[in-house]
Amino acid sequence: MITNRFEEWKERQRLVGVEQGRLDGERALVLRLIQHRFGDAPTTLRLRLQSASQAELENLADRVLDATSVDDLFQ
């Protein structure tokens, strides 16, 4: 019983780690796209990306294709 619970806990932690890694990768990619398009990203933008959800990051990735400035990303 203890072994089963430990294994379940271990699997949950692994999945949390995978999800966090995926989110970190999306953040890095969105930041890279923004920097490629507009140059160095201000600290406020970097902080905003750090707290962005997966849905927000996906939205930003789409918006960076059409935005004419960094400000356009958030309007």
Secondary structure as UniProt FT lines:
FT   HELIX           2..38
FT   HELIX           43..50
FT   HELIX           54..63
FT   TURN            64..66
FT   HELIX           71..74
//
